[in-house]
């Protein structure tokens, strides 16, 4: 039976629990049983063709914008999901700034727009056509344009003020789409001409760019499970098959409403994040995970992949490579991977696996293995699918060797050091240790705090309770 793919944009990558619940009810009434999220923080579900008319009526009644089997209006993505959990607390870019900018968009962009904090690497910098990146000057942003169907990236010579971002995004989009013969799928775009045409109708105040954007070293935080921040928790949920059941998501929405959590966040890694969980409510969230038998402790090297949306071929290849990486006990720290089965999909990765012809792939990596770099270096071409693991393993080893070479050697003492014995507490489940002299920064426990004097405590790695720790003796 023919199916339709329904796409709903979630501008900025967040939605209220009540609005999401309404979408879930409509999707369920149309016969959907699961939801998936996309690389641009949007929402997808499939329905049988015969149910489309009923769905359209429900969407109209609820004034929900959507697309059927199309992606003519890409979602605006943002690093708002990373605010307070993956970014510096003293940064000027916070919740209020994000929301003011989103509220200023009175048009639905037809080009991809990114809104990104430069202090994080969880959300990609340049995967959009129009990329706004926060500068060190309060409320001013760099603007990088990646001209559609090209790899040409252009930084405007001026910084834009936060409230002027929607207007500038509209002007850039109109210029590109109205002059496709100059700026769309064209090699060697005249950037000076583009800048003059884009800003000539804008009545905004710019600042000159005086300091170039400095890309941070790439680090992908572990975005699953229960994690403590300030005096609350956030929960990340990832699904290996990318599918979230309607029942699970409905329970999530209802618990959010019950515990007064206003928003639910989606990520470019096709996962879900709930912030602001009170310690007293944490057991209820654990019960939801248990009810649906959800694992929230996948290996880190399974989480660092970008795969095209609703792409079975790419997903199956990812799962195959992850299994092979596990068997090889491969270290992939500070790396992320992108699988591209279609041309010019905009996915970013430190290492890119790109399909070329029938079951043949090219492997490349970005300059310095930073996925936010736009310069790709070819590593291998014409690799058969069964040979990918070997090539990728060798490339990962090469990256780790480069990391070691970049670190200055430590001068070791000539004489042996006599170690004194100290007592620490060790988790029986994952062997993580609590050492009084260091405390536990992840759980906001200061150095010097005796383990016996800590009240409610859970292992920061595997979430085991305090009574699963045993006292052991080690060398200091």
Secondary structure as the mmCIF struct_conf table of DSSP 4:
data_model
#
loop_
_struct_conf.conf_type_id
_struct_conf.id
_struct_conf.beg_label_comp_id
_struct_conf.beg_label_asym_id
_struct_conf.beg_label_seq_id
_struct_conf.end_label_comp_id
_struct_conf.end_label_asym_id
_struct_conf.end_label_seq_id
STRN STRN1 UNK A 3 UNK A 8
HELX_RH_3T_P HELX_RH_3T_P1 UNK A 11 UNK A 13
STRN STRN2 UNK A 14 UNK A 16
HELX_RH_AL_P HELX_RH_AL_P1 UNK A 17 UNK A 29
TURN_TY1_P TURN_TY1_P1 UNK A 30 UNK A 31
STRN STRN3 UNK A 34 UNK A 37
TURN_TY1_P TURN_TY1_P2 UNK A 39 UNK A 40
BEND BEND1 UNK A 41 UNK A 41
STRN STRN4 UNK A 43 UNK A 48
HELX_RH_3T_P HELX_RH_3T_P2 UNK A 49 UNK A 51
HELX_RH_AL_P HELX_RH_AL_P2 UNK A 52 UNK A 62
TURN_TY1_P TURN_TY1_P3 UNK A 63 UNK A 63
STRN STRN5 UNK A 67 UNK A 68
BEND BEND2 UNK A 69 UNK A 69
BEND BEND3 UNK A 72 UNK A 73
HELX_LH_PP_P HELX_LH_PP_P1 UNK A 74 UNK A 76
STRN STRN6 UNK A 77 UNK A 78
BEND BEND4 UNK A 79 UNK A 79
HELX_RH_3T_P HELX_RH_3T_P3 UNK A 80 UNK A 82
TURN_TY1_P TURN_TY1_P4 UNK A 83 UNK A 86
BEND BEND5 UNK A 87 UNK A 87
TURN_TY1_P TURN_TY1_P5 UNK A 89 UNK A 90
BEND BEND6 UNK A 92 UNK A 92
HELX_RH_AL_P HELX_RH_AL_P3 UNK A 95 UNK A 104
BEND BEND7 UNK A 107 UNK A 107
BEND BEND8 UNK A 110 UNK A 111
STRN STRN7 UNK A 113 UNK A 116
TURN_TY1_P TURN_TY1_P6 UNK A 118 UNK A 119
BEND BEND9 UNK A 122 UNK A 123
BEND BEND10 UNK A 125 UNK A 129
STRN STRN8 UNK A 130 UNK A 134
BEND BEND11 UNK A 136 UNK A 137
TURN_TY1_P TURN_TY1_P7 UNK A 138 UNK A 139
STRN STRN9 UNK A 140 UNK A 146
TURN_TY1_P TURN_TY1_P8 UNK A 148 UNK A 149
BEND BEND12 UNK A 150 UNK A 150
STRN STRN10 UNK A 153 UNK A 155
BEND BEND13 UNK A 157 UNK A 157
STRN STRN11 UNK A 158 UNK A 161
HELX_RH_3T_P HELX_RH_3T_P4 UNK A 162 UNK A 164
HELX_RH_AL_P HELX_RH_AL_P4 UNK A 165 UNK A 178
TURN_TY1_P TURN_TY1_P9 UNK A 179 UNK A 179
HELX_RH_AL_P HELX_RH_AL_P5 UNK A 180 UNK A 183
BEND BEND14 UNK A 184 UNK A 185
BEND BEND15 UNK A 187 UNK A 188
HELX_RH_AL_P HELX_RH_AL_P6 UNK A 191 UNK A 199
TURN_TY1_P TURN_TY1_P10 UNK A 200 UNK A 201
STRN STRN12 UNK A 207 UNK A 208
BEND BEND16 UNK A 211 UNK A 211
HELX_LH_PP_P HELX_LH_PP_P2 UNK A 215 UNK A 218
STRN STRN13 UNK A 225 UNK A 229
TURN_TY1_P TURN_TY1_P11 UNK A 230 UNK A 231
STRN STRN14 UNK A 232 UNK A 237
TURN_TY1_P TURN_TY1_P12 UNK A 240 UNK A 241
BEND BEND17 UNK A 242 UNK A 242
STRN STRN15 UNK A 244 UNK A 245
HELX_RH_AL_P HELX_RH_AL_P7 UNK A 246 UNK A 258
TURN_TY1_P TURN_TY1_P13 UNK A 259 UNK A 260
STRN STRN16 UNK A 263 UNK A 266
TURN_TY1_P TURN_TY1_P14 UNK A 268 UNK A 269
BEND BEND18 UNK A 270 UNK A 270
STRN STRN17 UNK A 272 UNK A 277
HELX_RH_3T_P HELX_RH_3T_P5 UNK A 279 UNK A 281
HELX_RH_AL_P HELX_RH_AL_P8 UNK A 282 UNK A 291
TURN_TY1_P TURN_TY1_P15 UNK A 292 UNK A 293
HELX_RH_AL_P HELX_RH_AL_P9 UNK A 300 UNK A 303
BEND BEND19 UNK A 304 UNK A 304
STRN STRN18 UNK A 305 UNK A 307
TURN_TY1_P TURN_TY1_P16 UNK A 309 UNK A 310
HELX_RH_AL_P HELX_RH_AL_P10 UNK A 312 UNK A 328
TURN_TY1_P TURN_TY1_P17 UNK A 329 UNK A 329
TURN_TY1_P TURN_TY1_P18 UNK A 333 UNK A 334
STRN STRN19 UNK A 337 UNK A 340
BEND BEND20 UNK A 341 UNK A 342
TURN_TY1_P TURN_TY1_P19 UNK A 343 UNK A 344
BEND BEND21 UNK A 350 UNK A 350
STRN STRN20 UNK A 351 UNK A 355
BEND BEND22 UNK A 357 UNK A 357
TURN_TY1_P TURN_TY1_P20 UNK A 358 UNK A 359
STRN STRN21 UNK A 360 UNK A 366
HELX_RH_3T_P HELX_RH_3T_P6 UNK A 367 UNK A 369
TURN_TY1_P TURN_TY1_P21 UNK A 371 UNK A 372
STRN STRN22 UNK A 376 UNK A 384
HELX_RH_3T_P HELX_RH_3T_P7 UNK A 385 UNK A 387
HELX_RH_AL_P HELX_RH_AL_P11 UNK A 388 UNK A 405
TURN_TY1_P TURN_TY1_P22 UNK A 406 UNK A 406
BEND BEND23 UNK A 407 UNK A 407
HELX_LH_PP_P HELX_LH_PP_P3 UNK A 408 UNK A 413
BEND BEND24 UNK A 414 UNK A 415
HELX_LH_PP_P HELX_LH_PP_P4 UNK A 416 UNK A 420
STRN STRN23 UNK A 421 UNK A 427
TURN_TY1_P TURN_TY1_P23 UNK A 428 UNK A 430
STRN STRN24 UNK A 433 UNK A 434
STRN STRN25 UNK A 435 UNK A 435
TURN_TY1_P TURN_TY1_P24 UNK A 436 UNK A 438
STRN STRN26 UNK A 439 UNK A 440
HELX_RH_3T_P HELX_RH_3T_P8 UNK A 441 UNK A 443
TURN_TY1_P TURN_TY1_P25 UNK A 444 UNK A 444
STRN STRN27 UNK A 445 UNK A 445
TURN_TY1_P TURN_TY1_P26 UNK A 447 UNK A 448
HELX_RH_3T_P HELX_RH_3T_P9 UNK A 451 UNK A 453
BEND BEND25 UNK A 456 UNK A 456
STRN STRN28 UNK A 458 UNK A 458
TURN_TY1_P TURN_TY1_P27 UNK A 460 UNK A 462
STRN STRN29 UNK A 465 UNK A 465
HELX_RH_3T_P HELX_RH_3T_P10 UNK A 466 UNK A 468
STRN STRN30 UNK A 469 UNK A 475
#
